[in-house]
């Protein structure tokens, strides 16, 4: 789970098929670089963290095409209060946490967080009164990476930099007594393929998010929220890849492949491994040799190898149709 020392009691996870996704830590230098590119809104809580870094967390998770996922924000043990803020209209109130959920650069939905509760986002609503309303659930799919560039405009190229990311941004806001209709919201655009030149150098983005849309009723009115500032007070980022992508970015080491097993006259066993990560040609192969002082046996026990705004509406790829059906209760602003 992703946690921040400055916001104790807040736990953020990505659940895949109702189970927490396995997380892998990012390189500290990568975390520092990514955090330095974000303009944070300072609060008393985040200032405490600045002595040790930024109010930012970066994790990697495995994306398995065909599986649905959800954002889970657990505030069961969260008891932090924030300094009162005086707005332009002269009203002074204590702001609360407000979360936005971003998928590949597309802002899916934001809502207020309540201390002591567990919030889950597994779908959101798009559409309008004229075009109709759709409930969008989401899951992982395979991304087709092609040579060159597929971005027709600079804006598309900039958007491609966010592919492979699930981001939770935390803001401070207050709810007012004014209720407003649910605003028209366009569905996310399609990601058909992406060009190698459009991706950030060093990232092996090989998965995407697809949406499955179902007709739904018009959302109810919700209280209008006022933000203290449009700068986030904290950001929690998850970068998703297939297991092969995690291998390529050196997030998860490859398991060595057993090349051969030999027993000598003294009963000592020599296991020769082939490091696939280092293989570029037949001449580049090398062996790691480990000897075991144990009697010869008939076989070698092998460990099973471990697999570890802009997506298209429509059915999910592959086995997504057979995934456990999730509830589609609309998340509301509290």
C-alpha positions as CSV (number, residue, x, y, z in Angstrom):
1,X,0.0,0.0,0.0
2,X,1.1,3.6,-0.5
3,X,1.3,5.7,2.6
4,X,2.7,9.1,3.5
5,X,4.4,9.9,6.9
6,X,2.8,13.4,6.8
7,X,-0.8,11.9,6.5
8,X,-0.8,9.0,9.0
9,X,-3.8,6.7,8.8
10,X,-4.2,7.2,5.0
11,X,-3.6,4.0,3.0
12,X,-4.0,3.9,-0.8
13,X,-4.0,0.7,-2.8
14,X,-4.9,-0.6,-6.3
15,X,-7.0,-3.7,-6.1
16,X,-7.0,-6.1,-9.0
17,X,-10.0,-8.6,-9.0
18,X,-10.7,-7.5,-5.3
19,X,-7.1,-8.3,-4.2
20,X,-4.4,-5.7,-3.4
21,X,-1.9,-5.5,-6.3
22,X,1.6,-6.6,-5.6
23,X,3.7,-3.4,-5.3
24,X,7.3,-2.8,-6.1
25,X,9.3,0.2,-4.9
26,X,10.8,2.7,-7.3
27,X,14.4,3.8,-7.3
28,X,14.8,6.7,-4.8
29,X,16.4,8.9,-7.4
30,X,13.4,8.4,-9.7
31,X,11.0,9.3,-6.8
32,X,13.0,12.4,-6.1
33,X,13.0,13.5,-9.7
34,X,9.3,12.9,-10.3
35,X,8.4,14.7,-7.0
36,X,10.5,17.7,-8.0
37,X,8.3,18.2,-11.1
38,X,5.1,18.7,-9.0
39,X,4.0,22.0,-7.6
40,X,2.6,21.1,-4.2
41,X,0.3,23.3,-2.0
42,X,2.1,23.6,1.4
43,X,0.2,22.6,4.6
44,X,1.3,22.2,8.2
45,X,1.3,18.4,7.6
46,X,3.3,18.4,4.4
47,X,5.8,20.8,5.7
48,X,6.7,18.2,8.3
49,X,7.5,15.7,5.5
50,X,9.6,18.2,3.6
51,X,12.4,17.6,6.0
52,X,12.6,14.1,4.6
53,X,11.4,14.5,1.1
54,X,8.2,15.4,-0.8
55,X,4.5,14.4,-0.1
56,X,4.8,12.0,-2.9
57,X,4.8,8.2,-3.3
58,X,5.7,6.1,-6.4
59,X,5.0,2.4,-6.7
60,X,5.0,-0.1,-9.5
61,X,2.4,-2.8,-10.0
62,X,1.8,-5.6,-12.5
63,X,-0.9,-5.2,-15.1
64,X,-2.5,-8.4,-16.2
65,X,-4.6,-7.8,-19.4
66,X,-8.2,-8.7,-18.9
67,X,-8.4,-7.9,-15.2
68,X,-10.6,-5.2,-13.7
69,X,-9.1,-3.0,-11.0
70,X,-10.2,-0.3,-8.5
71,X,-8.7,2.6,-6.5
72,X,-9.1,2.0,-2.7
73,X,-8.5,4.8,-0.2
74,X,-8.7,3.6,3.4
75,X,-9.1,6.3,6.0
76,X,-10.2,4.0,8.8
77,X,-7.4,5.2,11.1
78,X,-7.1,8.8,9.7
79,X,-7.6,11.5,12.3
80,X,-5.7,14.5,10.9
81,X,-7.3,17.9,11.0
82,X,-6.3,20.8,8.8
83,X,-5.9,24.6,9.5
84,X,-9.0,26.7,8.9
85,X,-9.0,28.7,5.7
86,X,-10.7,32.0,4.9
87,X,-12.2,32.1,1.4
88,X,-12.7,35.1,-0.8
89,X,-16.3,35.4,0.4
90,X,-15.0,35.9,3.9
91,X,-16.2,32.5,5.1
92,X,-13.7,30.6,7.3
93,X,-14.0,26.8,7.4
94,X,-11.8,23.8,8.1
95,X,-11.1,22.1,4.8
96,X,-11.3,18.3,4.2
97,X,-9.4,16.0,1.9
98,X,-10.6,15.7,-1.6
99,X,-9.3,13.0,-4.0
100,X,-9.0,13.0,-7.8
101,X,-8.3,9.7,-9.6
102,X,-6.4,9.9,-12.8
103,X,-5.9,7.1,-15.3
104,X,-3.3,7.6,-18.1
105,X,-3.8,11.4,-17.7
106,X,-7.6,11.3,-17.7
107,X,-9.4,12.6,-14.6
108,X,-12.0,10.0,-13.9
109,X,-13.7,11.3,-10.8
110,X,-13.1,13.3,-7.7
111,X,-14.9,13.2,-4.3
112,X,-14.5,14.2,-0.7
113,X,-12.9,11.8,1.7
114,X,-14.3,11.1,5.2
115,X,-12.1,10.1,8.1
116,X,-13.0,6.7,9.4
117,X,-14.3,5.5,6.0
118,X,-13.0,3.2,3.3
119,X,-13.6,4.6,-0.2
120,X,-13.4,2.6,-3.4
121,X,-13.6,3.8,-7.0
122,X,-14.3,1.0,-9.6
123,X,-16.4,3.0,-12.0
124,X,-17.5,6.5,-12.9
125,X,-20.1,8.3,-15.0
126,X,-19.7,10.0,-18.3
127,X,-22.2,11.6,-20.8
128,X,-24.8,14.3,-20.9
129,X,-28.5,14.8,-20.9
130,X,-28.5,15.0,-24.7
131,X,-26.2,12.1,-25.4
132,X,-27.2,9.9,-22.5
133,X,-25.2,8.7,-19.5
134,X,-22.8,5.8,-19.3
135,X,-21.2,3.9,-16.3
136,X,-17.6,3.3,-17.1
137,X,-15.7,0.4,-15.4
138,X,-12.1,-0.1,-16.2
139,X,-9.5,-2.9,-16.6
140,X,-6.0,-3.6,-17.9
141,X,-5.4,-4.4,-21.6
142,X,-2.3,-5.0,-23.8
143,X,-0.9,-1.9,-25.4
144,X,0.3,-2.0,-29.0
145,X,3.7,-0.2,-29.2
146,X,4.8,0.6,-32.8
147,X,7.9,2.2,-34.3
148,X,8.1,5.9,-34.8
149,X,5.4,8.3,-33.5
150,X,1.6,7.9,-33.6
151,X,0.9,11.4,-32.1
152,X,-0.6,13.7,-34.7
153,X,-0.3,16.8,-32.5
154,X,2.0,18.0,-29.8
155,X,-0.9,17.6,-27.3
156,X,-1.2,13.9,-28.2
157,X,2.5,13.5,-27.7
158,X,2.3,15.2,-24.3
159,X,-0.6,12.9,-23.3
160,X,1.4,9.8,-24.2
161,X,3.8,10.7,-21.3
162,X,1.1,9.8,-18.9
163,X,0.4,6.3,-20.3
164,X,0.9,3.5,-17.8
165,X,0.0,5.7,-14.7
166,X,-2.7,5.6,-12.1
167,X,-2.5,8.7,-9.9
168,X,-4.4,9.8,-6.8
169,X,-4.1,13.6,-6.2
170,X,-5.2,14.9,-2.8
171,X,-6.5,18.5,-2.4
172,X,-8.1,20.5,0.4
173,X,-11.7,21.7,-0.2
174,X,-15.0,22.4,1.6
175,X,-18.6,21.5,0.6
176,X,-21.0,24.3,0.3
177,X,-24.8,24.4,0.8
178,X,-25.2,25.0,-2.9
179,X,-26.2,21.9,-5.0
180,X,-25.3,21.7,-8.7
181,X,-26.3,19.3,-11.5
182,X,-23.8,16.7,-12.5
183,X,-21.7,18.3,-15.2
184,X,-21.4,16.9,-18.7
185,X,-18.3,14.7,-18.9
186,X,-16.9,13.3,-22.1
187,X,-15.8,9.7,-22.3
188,X,-12.1,9.0,-22.4
189,X,-10.6,8.9,-25.9
190,X,-9.3,5.7,-27.4
191,X,-5.8,4.4,-27.1
192,X,-5.3,2.2,-30.1
193,X,-1.5,2.2,-30.2
194,X,1.5,4.3,-29.2
195,X,4.7,5.1,-30.9
196,X,8.1,4.4,-29.3
197,X,9.2,8.0,-29.9
198,X,6.2,9.3,-27.9
199,X,7.1,7.4,-24.7
200,X,9.4,8.8,-22.0
201,X,12.9,7.3,-22.5
202,X,13.6,4.4,-20.1
203,X,9.9,3.5,-19.6
204,X,8.7,0.1,-20.9
205,X,5.0,1.0,-21.1
206,X,3.3,-2.1,-22.6
207,X,-0.2,-2.0,-21.1
208,X,-3.1,0.3,-21.2
209,X,-6.6,0.7,-19.6
210,X,-9.8,-0.1,-21.5
211,X,-13.2,0.9,-20.4
212,X,-16.5,-1.0,-20.5
213,X,-19.5,1.3,-20.8
214,X,-23.1,0.5,-19.7
215,X,-26.2,2.7,-19.8
216,X,-27.1,4.3,-16.5
217,X,-29.4,6.9,-15.0
218,X,-28.7,10.6,-14.8
219,X,-26.5,11.3,-11.8
220,X,-28.1,13.2,-8.9
221,X,-27.2,16.7,-7.9
222,X,-24.2,17.1,-5.6
223,X,-23.0,19.8,-3.2
224,X,-20.7,22.3,-4.8
225,X,-17.1,22.1,-3.5
226,X,-14.7,25.0,-3.1
227,X,-11.0,24.3,-3.3
228,X,-8.5,26.0,-1.0
229,X,-6.0,25.8,-3.9
230,X,-5.8,23.9,-7.2
231,X,-2.3,22.6,-6.2
232,X,-2.3,19.1,-4.6
233,X,-1.1,18.7,-1.1
234,X,0.1,15.2,-1.9
235,X,0.3,12.8,-4.8
236,X,0.3,9.0,-4.8
237,X,1.3,7.4,-8.1
238,X,1.2,3.8,-9.4
239,X,2.9,2.9,-12.6
240,X,1.5,-0.3,-14.2
241,X,3.4,-2.6,-16.5
242,X,3.1,-6.3,-17.6
243,X,5.7,-8.5,-15.8
244,X,7.8,-8.3,-19.0
245,X,7.7,-4.5,-18.7
246,X,8.7,-4.7,-15.1
247,X,11.7,-6.9,-16.1
248,X,12.7,-4.4,-18.8
249,X,12.7,-1.5,-16.5
250,X,14.7,-3.5,-14.0
251,X,11.9,-3.1,-11.4
252,X,11.6,-6.9,-11.0
253,X,14.7,-9.1,-11.7
254,X,14.3,-12.0,-14.0
255,X,14.6,-15.5,-12.5
256,X,17.7,-17.3,-13.7
257,X,17.0,-20.1,-16.1
258,X,18.7,-23.4,-15.4
259,X,20.9,-24.3,-18.3
260,X,22.3,-27.6,-17.1
261,X,22.8,-29.7,-14.0
262,X,25.9,-31.9,-13.5
263,X,26.9,-34.3,-10.7
264,X,30.6,-35.1,-10.2
265,X,32.1,-38.3,-8.7
266,X,32.0,-36.9,-5.1
267,X,28.3,-36.3,-5.3
268,X,28.5,-32.6,-5.6
269,X,26.0,-31.0,-7.8
270,X,26.8,-28.1,-10.2
271,X,23.8,-26.0,-11.5
272,X,24.6,-23.7,-14.4
273,X,22.3,-20.8,-14.9
274,X,21.7,-18.6,-18.0
275,X,21.0,-15.0,-17.2
276,X,18.5,-14.0,-19.9
277,X,18.6,-10.3,-19.0
278,X,22.3,-10.2,-20.1
279,X,21.9,-12.1,-23.3
280,X,22.2,-10.1,-26.5
281,X,23.7,-12.8,-28.7
282,X,25.0,-16.3,-28.4
283,X,28.5,-14.9,-27.6
284,X,27.1,-12.9,-24.7
285,X,25.9,-15.9,-22.6
286,X,27.5,-16.4,-19.3
287,X,27.0,-18.9,-16.5
288,X,26.5,-18.5,-12.7
289,X,27.7,-21.6,-11.0
290,X,26.6,-22.7,-7.6
291,X,27.7,-25.9,-5.9
292,X,25.6,-27.8,-3.4
293,X,27.3,-30.2,-0.9
294,X,24.5,-32.8,-0.9
295,X,24.0,-36.3,-2.3
296,X,22.9,-36.6,-5.8
297,X,19.2,-37.0,-6.4
298,X,17.1,-37.9,-9.4
299,X,15.9,-34.5,-10.3
300,X,16.1,-30.8,-9.7
301,X,13.2,-28.9,-8.0
302,X,12.4,-25.9,-10.1
303,X,10.5,-22.9,-8.9
304,X,7.6,-21.8,-11.0
305,X,8.3,-18.5,-12.8
306,X,6.4,-15.5,-11.7
307,X,4.4,-13.5,-14.2
308,X,3.8,-10.6,-12.7
309,X,-7.2,11.6,-20.9
310,X,-7.2,8.4,-23.3
311,X,-8.7,5.0,-23.5
312,X,-11.3,3.6,-25.6
313,X,-14.9,3.0,-24.4
314,X,-16.1,-0.5,-25.1
315,X,-15.4,-4.1,-24.1
316,X,-12.3,-5.0,-22.2
317,X,-9.7,-7.1,-23.9
318,X,-9.4,-10.9,-23.6
319,X,-10.8,-12.5,-20.4
320,X,-12.3,-9.3,-19.0
321,X,-15.7,-10.5,-20.0
322,X,-15.3,-13.4,-17.6
323,X,-14.0,-11.4,-14.7
324,X,-16.1,-11.1,-11.6
325,X,-18.8,-8.5,-12.2
326,X,-18.4,-5.5,-9.9
327,X,-21.1,-3.4,-8.5
328,X,-21.7,-0.2,-10.4
329,X,-23.0,1.9,-7.5
330,X,-22.3,5.5,-8.3
331,X,-19.8,7.2,-6.1
332,X,-21.1,10.5,-4.7
333,X,-19.6,13.7,-3.3
334,X,-20.2,13.6,0.4
